[in-house]
Amino acid sequence: MSFVVAIDGPAGAGKGTITKMVGEKLGLVNIDTGATFRCVALNMLQENIHMDEEEKIKKILEKIDIQMEHDGKVYLNGEEVTKRIRENDVNDLVSPVSVLPIVRNKLLEVQRKIAEGKNVIMEGRDIGTVVFPDADVKIYLDATPEERAKRRVLQNKEKGIECSYEEVLQGIKDRDKRDSTREIAPLKRAKDAIYVDTTNLSIKQVVEKIIEIIENK
Ligand code: DC
């Protein structure tokens, strides 16, 4: 038996930071599903495969190996790509790639397997709706696009990645639109998810709120 906490929400809502902190405090394994989509996008860039080359995408999906370590490191086919998958070329490709049914089907299998038999806190866009519709706790984290862009710029700076606020804000708006209007597994709040607006909350406040929700289960 495993215990599953699903954290969904748009880019920059704080899912990554919050999931990591709550996971550490409660002893849950933290799984970032966005990283699995980013690995597929990076693999396509490495192999010079374009969006319309379905047969070639199928081939890389057949042999793709994605590993996530407890310390947050991500490995694609044996190579550490933790930082590489956050760069702009991957950011631009990952949203269109995540719309492809063959990619989603394959990663659904990968994500369920990673969580098998463990107590997990899993973050993404469709965890509470598709990946684990029977999750024990479902939370939908949100914030205004402007606040999310501010956070992304800061986060990138800390990682040594230079970017402008306008560029990031536009990227976030475009991604929101694509993620929530796609046909398969769109970004949307599960009916039974608890909505948490983080716009005016500190990280500490959000973490406390979520721990309280989980402990009340
Ligand atoms: O959370 P992130 O920014 O790393 O996600 C990257 C992309 O992957 C994002 O554009 C939406 C997609 N994604 C998805 O479709 N389903 C998930 N469960 C997680 C991410």
Residues whose N, C-alpha, C, O or C-beta is under 5 A from the ligand:
A	BS01	DC	A11 T33 G34 A35 F37 V94 S95 S98 E123 G124 R125 D126 D179
